[in-house]
């Protein structure tokens, strides 16, 4: 009897954390999701365990804009006096 084992990898997008930040596009405090794309080892097309993190980014829930993680720590610009 021949057993067929199907294995491989698959990329899965997920939310790492959520909160509020100053969105560069909206120019105001808005909710965000910090998302990441990770590669998983699969067995029979089922993700078993993570292999690596491919990418992480911040997505504004208001305008759906995507930004680098440094946008979480950016301070809003002060109005000119």
Secondary structure in CASP SS format (residue, H / E / C, confidence):
PFRMAT SS
TARGET T0000
AUTHOR 0000-0000-0000
METHOD secondary structure of the structure
MODEL  1
X C 1.00
X C 1.00
X C 1.00
X C 1.00
X C 1.00
X C 1.00
X E 1.00
X E 1.00
X E 1.00
X E 1.00
X E 1.00
X E 1.00
X E 1.00
X E 1.00
X E 1.00
X E 1.00
X E 1.00
X E 1.00
X E 1.00
X E 1.00
X E 1.00
X E 1.00
X E 1.00
X C 1.00
X C 1.00
X C 1.00
X C 1.00
X E 1.00
X E 1.00
X E 1.00
X E 1.00
X E 1.00
X E 1.00
X E 1.00
X E 1.00
X E 1.00
X E 1.00
X E 1.00
X E 1.00
X E 1.00
X E 1.00
X E 1.00
X E 1.00
X C 1.00
X C 1.00
X E 1.00
X E 1.00
X E 1.00
X E 1.00
X E 1.00
X E 1.00
X E 1.00
X E 1.00
X E 1.00
X E 1.00
X E 1.00
X E 1.00
X E 1.00
X E 1.00
X E 1.00
X C 1.00
X C 1.00
X C 1.00
X C 1.00
X C 1.00
X E 1.00
X E 1.00
X C 1.00
X H 1.00
X H 1.00
X H 1.00
X H 1.00
X C 1.00
X C 1.00
X C 1.00
X C 1.00
X C 1.00
X C 1.00
X C 1.00
X C 1.00
X C 1.00
END
